[in-house]
Amino acid sequence: MPSQPKTPAPPPSPAPDPSASSGSSGPDPTAGGAAPALPKKMNWFDGFAMSLTMPAALIASLGASIGGLGAWGAIALWAVSMVLATATNWIYTELAAMFPDSSGGIAHYATEGWKKRAPVVGPIASIGYWFPWTTALAVYSGIIGSFVQAQWFPGQDWSVEYGPLKVDFPIAVGLLVMLLLFGAAMIGLHVAMWVVYVTGGALLIPLVVFIVMPLLSGDWSAQGLHWNLHGAAGLREALVWLYVMAWTSFGVEVCATFAPEYKDTVRDTTRALRAGVLFCLGVFVLLPLALSGYVGEKVIGEDPTTFYVGAFQDLVGGASDLMVVFLVASLLLIMITGLADGSRVLYEMGRAGLTVRQVGVLNRRGVPARALLVALILNIFVLTVLQTPLAIIVTGNLGYILAHVLAVSGFALLRKDRPDAVRPIRLPAFFVPLAWALAAFLTVVLVVGATGFSITGYGGYTELGVALAVLVFSVLLWLYRTKVQDRRPEQDPPA
């Protein structure tokens, strides 16, 4: 087990690097003075509550994986994916303690590890990480709108179009939900935590029902469950599905993004990460096992999205309205976490010189308001133009998995480049070769998954082109920052 002193010394801050500075927020480039700090009002359980996003995301995507892989194949791959996530997140505990003032999460770890060799890694890893977390707001708000229409307003079939923009009832509901969450986030994450706890608590109810009651019902059976992965084609399909599953399982690292906002950064970040990965590991194995054996692989494959309602009615009787409320609550949890996580990453990018400086400031309440506004505008565009952009999740996975490859390899590089750096949490030496092995395997998953969309039916080369374009755009913004903005005199603030 890693050592964890009670009163760790703060990490050194080499002067020119704003991302490693000792202040929580860094200088305000628009004002020439010290910006407000991110408020330290969270404890480890708040971070753990954020990590419940991933079981919620599992509920949204489990049925499709069972239908495509067979129940045993889905159970095995979700377990493998979560084991990989557990190993990588264990590595992030050391990095989170090394950089307790960073709100950039794993993107910042990649930046620190690679900046001596390839500074361009910083903007690529950061935008690759930011994009999937941020656009989750549009994806799930649209799904919430569809749930609300189907359950309570089936007659609301109107729509309004203006050029490429389209608004119908589900999109209107989604826009309203986005605006409400944006308003709560603008007040401050510590204020919005009550929403996190309400939605997280609501999520735990169906999790308990779907994991415990099928196993105790007497109707659970392994007969009729299949393994649909065979030979070389099966191996390629497994790698593609691991690519698809990545954001759902690896997303527990969100706990590290809020490191500057924990009351005790080292202790709370570590506890949140470890509690999150262990809880999710159990859920990701038990939930598909319990539901597949109770509902049946064929039934799930035929109706991979709404089979939960029927299962809930069989287990507890009726209450389809209540089940929809639980599903909506679980999606709200994903959206709240994605908005909070993405805005803090974009703020850290601006603060650390990885994108335009205008987004790297906080308002008077210590909220990254400009980064939140960028997220809102992007998600309104995605929702009204693309309507139901489920393929955006897979599109974003290219940058997201790449960010993990660069972060875990960055851990190994930091061990080599900064052997004497203060590490309040120091993992055993075998984690270094483990990090390289994880980086290599995730690279294989990245290459095979990014070129194998057709196997799962999610997206194609158009989505791959969009993902690459996002990464290229991040490099262009970084070049503008370094070649134009950072060469201006300090007394000349940006317009």
Salt bridges, closest charged atoms under 4 A:
ASP17 OD2 - LYS115 NZ 2.19
GLU94 OE1 - ARG415 NH2 2.86
GLU94 OE2 - ARG423 NE 3.00
GLU112 OE2 - HIS108 NE2 3.68
GLU112 OE1 - LYS115 NZ 3.35
GLU112 OE1 - ARG418 NH2 2.70
GLU261 OE2 - ARG344 NE 2.67
ASP268 OD1 - ARG267 NE 3.42
GLU297 OE2 - HIS226 ND1 3.14
GLU348 OE2 - HIS108 ND1 3.87
GLU348 OE1 - ARG351 NH2 3.15
ASP417 OD2 - ARG117 NH1 2.45
ASP486 OD1 - ARG357 NH2 3.33
ASP486 OD1 - ARG481 NE 2.71
